[in-house]
Amino acid sequence: MRITDIQVYQLKGRAWPRRPWVWVEVFTDEGISGIGESEPAEGVVEALNKLGHGILEEDPFSIEKIFARMHRAGGFLPAISGIEIALWDLVGKKLGTPIYNLIGGRCHQSLRVYLDGFFRGASYNPEEYAQKAREAVQRGFTALKADIDPAELPSAHRLSGELDANDMQLTVNVVKAVREAIGDRVDFAVDTHGSFNPPSIVRLARRLEPYDLMWIEDPVPRFGSNLRTLAKLARQIKTPICVGETLMRTEFREVFEIGATDLIMPDICYAGGILEMKKIAAMADTYHIPFCPHNYLGPVSTMANIQLCASVPNFVILEFQDGDVPWRDQVFNDPVPLKNGYLEIPTRPGLGVELNRQELTKHLVK
């Protein structure tokens, strides 16, 4: 079997028109194809087309070799991620087995998720966030995550990153209201997106301690952050810290060595795909660090994460997006298998789904 072509699709996903979902399909001379998803970073479509041209006539089973060649040649890692996922999908289809059986086998019967974005449509105030949280729990979710640096919080967008007293009190009130609304048996995490400076985040974290947060996400900026500063914050903040959505495997090594986090959340569409994520999870397990992948893109990303996380012993919880597009479950032959706050693990080959091409066509960016 040889690779004969690739096709890149841009879809009007949840973040459109700010940016599309970017999917890639890899075709072979046996009529078997596989689908993957890439982080929609600047230039990723061009990178996918260039990388796709370079892998024509390759054996799609040579995933490790193809990855290494693309990466060592300076290939854009988010683009490599999409191609790598697509290769696993088509290899699983060729062999008639789910991907998790090819990367160590199944460790879990189902996969717990936390609902990110449950607050969408609410103003940043205690009453509206609490109501949205109650609605999410009624839908069966056992864990939630909220952004605490929204557009309506002036401090979150100052160049200094200084969180003033009024905004800090509002944020504490929002978190308190959500915790009271959902009770003590539902996990609750918050995401700062690195919007606040270190003294502010330390002060905020101390005031949030009574609300038993699952974690505080990205207490320092996600891009170009100083890992030593992150490690210092990890020592000062009692609430667990979770980071990693824009880190690669080589960067995680230093994070682990200096004790800069309590949990990690690498992104399968950014970090290099399924096998890279498996390697990151194994490194994390060496340091007894839970694996909680970032998953904010489309349903291809979710299906790839299901295959990966099913095979990872230190997997704890996966991000799941709320407020997604209404056609998410129509673009595949079967819907994303979410039930009562857990993702069921499919037994069909590859990613476990097939594209509904007629539906796909309706949502392409022209």
For each residue, the residues with C-beta under 8 A, 3 or more apart:
1: 28 29 30 32 59 60 61 94
2: 28 29 57 58 59 60
3: 6 26 27 28 55 56 57 58 59 60
4: 27 28 29 56 57
5: 26 27 52 56
6: 3 24 25 26 27 48 49 52 55 83 86
7: 24 25 27
8: 22 23 24 45 48 49 52
9: 22 23 24 25 360 364
10: 20 21 22 23 45 364 365
11: 16 20 21 22 23 298 331 360 363 364 365
12: 16 17 20 21 325 363 364 365
13: 16 20 21 297 298 324 325 363
14: 21 298 321 323 324 325
15: 18 19 20 21 40
16: 11 12 13 19 20 21 365
17: 12
18: 15
19: 15 16 40
20: 10 11 12 13 15 16 40 365
21: 10 11 12 13 14 15 16 37 40 297 298 300
22: 8 9 10 11 37 38 39 40 44 45 48 82
23: 8 9 10 11 35 36 37 38 82 298 300
24: 6 7 8 9 35 36 37 38 48 52 82 83 86
25: 6 7 9 33 34 35 36 86 355
26: 3 5 6 33 34 36 52 55 60 83 86 87 90
27: 3 4 5 6 7 33
28: 1 2 3 4 31 32 33 60 90
29: 1 2 4
30: 1 94
31: 28
32: 1 28 90 93 94
33: 25 26 27 28 86 90
34: 25 26 60 85 86 87 88 89 90 91 92 93 350 351
35: 23 24 25 85 86 89 300 351 355
36: 23 24 25 26 81 82 83 84 85 86 87 89 273 300 304
37: 21 22 23 24 81 82 85 269 297 298 300 301 304
38: 22 23 24 41 44 48 78 79 81 82 269
39: 22 44 78 81 267 269 270 297
40: 15 19 20 21 22 44 78 297
41: 38 44 76 78 270
42:
43: 46 47 76
44: 22 38 39 40 41 47 48 76 78 79 82
45: 8 10 22 48 49
46: 43 49 50
47: 43 44 50 51 75 76 78 79
48: 6 8 22 24 38 44 45 51 52 79 82 83
49: 6 8 45 46 52 53
50: 46 47 53 54
51: 47 48 54 55 70 75 76 79 80 83
52: 5 6 8 24 26 48 49 55 56 83
53: 49 50 56
54: 50 51 69 70 73
55: 3 6 26 51 52 58 66 70 83
56: 3 4 5 52 53
57: 2 3 4
58: 2 3 55 62 66
59: 1 2 3 62
60: 1 2 3 26 28 34 63 66 87 90 91 94
61: 1 91
62: 58 59 65 66
63: 60 66 67 84 87 88 91 275
64: 67 68 275
65: 62 68 69
66: 55 58 60 62 63 69 70 83 84 87
67: 63 64 70 71 80 84 272 273 275 276
68: 64 65 71 72
69: 54 65 66 72 73
70: 51 54 55 66 67 73 75 80 83
71: 67 68 74 75 77 80 272
72: 68 69
73: 54 69 70
74: 71
75: 47 51 70 71 79 80
76: 41 43 44 47 51 79 80
77: 71 80 81 248 270 271 272
78: 38 39 40 41 44 47 81 82 269 270
79: 38 44 47 48 51 75 76 82 83
80: 51 67 70 71 75 76 77 83 84 272 273
81: 36 37 38 39 77 78 84 85 268 269 270 271 272 273 276
82: 22 23 24 36 37 38 44 48 78 79 85 86 269 273
83: 6 24 26 36 48 51 52 55 66 70 79 80 86 87 273
84: 36 63 66 67 80 81 87 88 272 273 274 275 276
85: 34 35 36 37 81 82 88 89 268 269 273 274 300 304 351
86: 6 24 25 26 33 34 35 36 82 83 89 90
87: 26 34 36 60 63 66 83 84 90 91
88: 34 63 84 85 91 92 99 102 273 274 275 304 307 350 351
89: 34 35 36 85 86 92 93 99 304 350 351
90: 26 28 32 33 34 60 86 87 93 94 350
91: 34 60 61 63 87 88 94 95 99 102 350
92: 34 88 89 95 96 97 98 99 101 102 307 349 350 351
93: 32 34 89 90 96 349 350
94: 1 30 32 60 90 91
95: 91 92 102 349
96: 92 93 349
97: 92 101 102 349
98: 92 101 102 307 310 345 346 347 348 349 350 352
99: 88 89 91 92 102 103 274 304 307 308 350 351
100: 103 104 105 106 307 308 310 311 345
101: 92 97 98 105 106
102: 88 91 92 95 97 98 99
103: 99 100 274 275 278 307 308 311
104: 100 107 278 311
105: 100 101 311
106: 100 101 310 311 345
107: 104 310 311 312 313 315
108: 111 309 310 315 345
109: 345
110: 342 343 344 345
111: 108 306 309 310 315 318 342 343 345
112: 142 143 316 317 318 341 342
113: 141 143 317 318 319 320 338 341 342 343
114: 141 143 144 145 187 189 214 317 318 319 320
115: 118 136 141 143 144 145 320 322 341
116: 144 145 191 296 319 320 321 322
117: 120 321 322 323
118: 115 132 133 135 136 141 144 145 146 322
119: 122 128 129 132 133 146 147
120: 117 132 322 323
121: 132 323
122: 119 125 128 129 131 132
123: 128 152
124: 128 129 150 152 153 170 174
125: 122 128 129 170 174
126: 129 130 173 174 176 177 178
127: 130 131 177
128: 119 122 123 124 125 131 132
129: 119 122 124 125 126 132 133 146 174 177 178
130: 126 127 133 134 177 178 180 181
131: 122 127 128 134 135 181
132: 118 119 120 121 122 128 129 135 136
133: 118 119 129 130 136 137 144 146 178 181 182 188
134: 130 131 137 138 181 182
135: 118 131 132 138 139
136: 115 118 132 133 139 141 144 322
137: 133 134 140 141 142 144 181 182 186
138: 134 135
139: 135 136
140: 137 339 340 341
141: 113 114 115 118 136 137 144 186 341
142: 112 137 185 186 187 341
143: 112 113 114 115 186 187 188 189 214 317 341
144: 114 115 116 118 133 136 137 141 178 182 186 187 188 189
145: 114 115 116 118 188 189 190 191 214 217 319
146: 118 119 129 133 174 175 178 188 189 190 191
147: 119 150 190 191 193
148: 153 171 174 175 190 191 192
149: 153 156 191 192 193 195 196
150: 124 147 153 156
151: 156 157
152: 123 124
153: 124 148 149 150 156 157 167 170 171
154: 157 158 164 167
155: 158 162 163 164 167 168 196 200
156: 149 150 151 153 163 167 195 196
157: 151 153 154 195
158: 154 155 161 162
159:
160: 197
161: 158 195 196 197 200
162: 155 158 196 197 200
163: 155 156 167 168 171 196 197 200 201 203 204
164: 154 155 167 168
165: 168 169
166: 169 170
167: 153 154 155 156 163 164 170 171
168: 155 163 164 165 171 172 200 203 204 207
169: 165 166 172 173
170: 124 125 153 166 167 173 174
171: 148 153 163 167 168 174 175 204
172: 168 169 175 176 204 207 208
173: 126 169 170 176 177
174: 124 125 126 129 146 148 170 171 177 178
175: 146 148 171 172 178 179 188 190 208 211 213
176: 126 172 173 179 180 210 211
177: 126 127 129 130 173 174 180 181
178: 126 129 130 133 144 146 174 175 181 182 188
179: 175 176 182 183 184 188 211 212
180: 130 176 177 183
181: 130 131 133 134 137 177 178
182: 133 134 137 144 178 179 186 188
183: 179 180 186
184: 179 212
185: 142
186: 137 141 142 143 144 182 183
187: 114 142 143 144 214 317
188: 133 143 144 145 146 175 178 179 182 211 212 213 214
189: 114 143 144 145 146 213 214 215 216 217 242
190: 145 146 147 148 175 208 213 215 216 217
191: 116 145 146 147 148 149 217 218
192: 148 149 195 196 201 204 216 217 218 219
193: 147 149 217 218 222
194: 218 219 220 221 222 225
195: 149 156 157 161 192
196: 149 155 156 161 162 163 192 200 201 204 219
197: 160 161 162 163 200 201
198: 201 202 219 220 229 232 233
199: 202 203
200: 155 161 162 163 168 196 197 203 204
201: 163 192 196 197 198 204 205 216 219 220 233 237
202: 198 199 205 206 233 236 237
203: 163 168 199 200 206 207
204: 163 168 171 172 192 196 200 201 207 208
205: 201 202 208 209 216 219 236 237 238 239
206: 202 203 209 237 238
207: 168 172 203 204
208: 172 175 190 204 205 211 213 216 239
209: 205 206 238 239
210: 176
211: 175 176 179 188 208
212: 179 184 188
213: 175 188 189 190 208 216 239 240
214: 114 143 145 187 188 189 240
215: 189 190 239 240 241 242 262 263
216: 189 190 192 201 205 208 213 219 237 239 240 241 242
217: 145 189 190 191 192 193 241 242 243 265
218: 191 192 193 194 221 222 242 243 245
219: 192 194 196 198 201 205 216 230 233 237 241 243
220: 194 198 201 225 226 229 230 233
221: 194 218 224 225
222: 193 194 218 225 243 245 246
223: 246
224: 221
225: 194 220 221 222 229 230
226: 220 229 230
227: 230 231 251 254 255 258 260
228: 231 232 258 260
229: 198 220 225 226 232 233
230: 219 220 225 226 227 233 234 241 243 255 260 261
231: 227 228 234 235 258 259 260
232: 198 228 229 235 236
233: 198 201 202 219 220 229 230 236 237 241
234: 230 231 237 241 259 260 261 262
235: 231 232 259
236: 202 205 232 233
237: 201 202 205 206 216 219 233 234 241
238: 205 206 209
239: 205 208 209 213 215 216
240: 213 214 215 216 262 263
241: 215 216 217 219 230 233 234 237 260 261 262 263
242: 189 215 216 217 218 261 262 263 264 265 292
243: 217 218 219 222 230 247 255 260 261 264 265
244: 247 252 255 261 264 265 266 267 294
245: 218 222 265 266 267 270 294 296
246: 222 223 267 270
247: 243 244 251 252 255 266 271
248: 77 251 252 271 272 276
249: 252 253 271 272 276 279 280 283
250: 253
251: 227 247 248 254 255
252: 244 247 248 249 255 256 264 266 280 283 284
253: 249 250 256 257 283
254: 227 251 257 258 260
255: 227 230 243 244 247 251 252 258 260 261 264
256: 252 253 259 260 283 284 286 287 289
257: 253 254
258: 227 228 231 254 255
259: 231 234 235 256
260: 227 228 230 231 234 241 243 254 255 256
261: 230 234 241 242 243 244 255 264 289
262: 215 234 240 241 242 289 290
263: 215 240 241 242 289 290 291 292 316
264: 242 243 244 252 255 261 280 284 289 290 291 292
265: 217 242 243 244 245 292 293 294 319
266: 244 245 247 252 270 271 277 280 293 294
267: 39 244 245 246 270 271 293 294 295 296
268: 81 85 271 273 274 277 293 295 301 304 305 308
269: 37 38 39 78 81 82 85 297 301 304
270: 39 41 77 78 81 245 246 266 267 294
271: 77 81 247 248 249 266 267 268 276 277 280
272: 67 71 77 80 81 84 248 249 275 276 277
273: 36 67 80 81 82 83 84 85 88 268 276 277 304
274: 84 85 88 99 103 268 277 278 304 307 308
275: 63 64 67 84 88 103 272 278 279
276: 67 81 84 248 249 271 272 273 279 280
277: 266 268 271 272 273 274 280 281 293 308
278: 103 104 274 275 281 282 308 311 312
279: 249 275 276 282 283
280: 249 252 264 266 271 276 277 283 284 291
281: 277 278 284 285 291 308 312 314 315
282: 278 279 285 286
283: 249 252 253 256 279 280 286 287
284: 252 256 264 280 281 287 289 290 291 314
285: 281 282 288 289 291 313 314
286: 256 282 283
287: 256 283 284
288: 285 314
289: 256 261 262 263 264 284 285 314
290: 262 263 264 284 314 315 316
291: 263 264 280 281 284 285 309 312 314 315 316
292: 242 263 264 265 315 316 317 318 319
293: 265 266 267 268 277 305 308 309 315 318 319
294: 244 245 265 266 267 270 319
295: 267 268 301 302 305 318 319 320 321
296: 116 245 267 301 319 321
297: 13 21 37 39 40 269 300 301
298: 11 13 14 21 23 37 301 302 328
299: 302 303 328 329 331 332 336 353
300: 21 23 35 36 37 85 297 303 304 351
301: 37 268 269 295 296 297 298 304 305
302: 295 298 299 305 306 320 336 343
303: 299 300 306 307 332 336 346 351 352 353
304: 36 37 85 88 89 99 268 269 273 274 300 301 307 308 351
305: 268 293 295 301 302 308 309 318
306: 111 302 303 309 310 318 337 343 345 346 352
307: 88 92 98 99 100 103 274 303 304 310 311 351 352
308: 99 100 103 268 274 277 278 281 293 304 305 311 312
309: 108 111 291 293 305 306 312 315 318
310: 98 100 106 107 108 111 306 307 345
311: 100 103 104 105 106 107 278 307 308
312: 107 278 281 291 308 309 315
313: 107 285
314: 281 284 285 288 289 290 291
315: 107 108 111 281 290 291 292 293 309 312 318
316: 112 263 290 291 292
317: 112 113 114 143 187 292
318: 111 112 113 114 292 293 295 305 306 309 315 343
319: 113 114 116 145 265 292 293 294 295 296
320: 113 114 115 116 295 302 338 343
321: 14 116 117 295 296 324
322: 115 116 117 118 120 136
323: 14 117 120 121
324: 13 14 321 328
325: 12 13 14 328 363
326:
327: 330 331 359 362 363
328: 298 299 324 325 331 335 336
329: 299 332 335 336
330: 327 356 359
331: 11 299 327 328 355 356 359 360 363
332: 299 303 329 335 336 353 354 355 356
333: 353 354 355 356
334: 337 346 352 353
335: 328 329 332 338
336: 299 302 303 328 329 332 343
337: 306 334 343 344 345 346
338: 113 320 335 341 342 343 344
339: 140 342 343 344
340: 140
341: 112 113 115 140 141 142 143 338
342: 110 111 112 113 338 339
343: 110 111 113 302 306 318 320 336 337 338 339
344: 110 337 338 339
345: 98 100 106 108 109 110 111 306 310 337
346: 98 303 306 334 337 351 352 353
347: 98 352
348: 98 352 353
349: 92 93 95 96 97 98 352
350: 34 88 89 90 91 92 93 98 99
351: 34 35 85 88 89 92 99 300 303 304 307 346
352: 98 303 306 307 334 346 347 348 349
353: 299 303 332 333 334 346 348
354: 332 333
355: 25 35 331 332 333 360
356: 330 331 332 333 359 360
357: 360 361
358: 361 362
359: 327 330 331 356 362 363
360: 9 11 331 355 356 357 363 364
361: 357 358 364
362: 327 358 359
363: 11 12 13 325 327 331 359 360
364: 9 10 11 12 360 361
365: 10 11 12 16 20
366:
